[in-house]
Amino acid sequence: MDRLQLLQRVNKAWLEFKESHAGLSDSRILEPGVQGRWPEELLTMETRFRRRLRLDAYGHYPKHARAIRVWRERVVDGTISRPYR
């Protein structure tokens, strides 16, 4: 799957999600669901998948942040290069 296919797939899923509750009033959307939870709780609660994704995504952050700082502070032609300051 290339980048364009992935973006199309994500866009299709987003449109399907939006269509799933299109036309409902705000009061109807905020009613507790079958499980007795509010809809926003179901969309924002920490699931095993989301937790794993978060840990995988941010677990490497300190290592990469250090590498980026070293790269930004590198010496180029005798002067310290700080391209983003």
C-alpha positions in Angstrom: 0.0 0.0 0.0 1.5 3.3 -1.0 0.9 6.7 0.7 -1.9 7.8 -1.6 -3.8 4.5 -1.0 -3.4 4.9 2.7 -4.7 8.5 2.7 -7.6 7.4 0.6 -8.4 4.6 3.0 -8.2 6.9 6.0 -10.3 9.5 4.3 -13.0 6.9 3.4 -13.1 5.6 7.0 -13.4 9.2 8.4 -16.3 9.9 6.0 -18.0 6.7 7.0 -17.6 7.7 10.7 -19.0 11.1 10.1 -21.9 9.7 8.2 -22.7 7.3 11.0 -24.0 10.1 13.2 -24.9 12.7 10.5 -28.4 14.1 11.1 -28.5 13.4 14.8 -29.1 16.3 17.2 -26.5 17.2 19.8 -28.8 15.9 22.6 -29.2 12.6 20.8 -25.5 12.2 20.3 -24.9 12.9 24.0 -27.3 10.2 25.2 -25.6 7.2 27.0 -25.2 4.3 24.7 -26.0 0.6 25.1 -23.1 0.1 27.4 -24.2 3.0 29.6 -21.3 5.2 28.6 -21.4 8.5 27.0 -20.3 8.5 23.3 -17.3 10.7 23.9 -16.0 8.3 26.6 -16.1 5.5 24.0 -14.1 7.6 21.6 -11.5 8.9 24.0 -11.0 6.0 26.5 -7.7 4.3 26.7 -7.8 1.0 24.9 -5.0 -1.6 24.7 -4.4 -0.6 21.1 -4.3 3.1 21.8 -2.0 2.6 24.8 0.3 0.4 22.7 0.3 3.0 19.9 1.0 5.8 22.3 3.9 4.0 24.0 5.3 2.9 20.6 5.0 6.4 19.2 6.4 8.3 22.2 8.6 5.7 23.8 11.5 6.6 21.4 11.0 10.3 21.8 13.9 11.0 24.2 16.4 9.1 22.0 15.3 11.0 18.9 15.1 14.4 20.6 18.7 14.0 21.8 19.8 13.1 18.2 17.9 16.2 16.9 19.5 18.5 19.4 23.0 17.1 18.5 22.2 17.6 14.8 21.0 21.2 15.4 24.1 22.1 17.5 26.6 20.6 15.0 29.6 22.6 13.9 29.5 23.6 10.2 32.5 25.5 8.7 33.8 26.4 12.2 30.5 27.8 13.5 27.7 26.3 15.4 24.8 25.6 13.1 21.4 26.5 14.7 19.1 26.5 11.7 15.8 26.7 13.7 16.6 29.5 16.1 
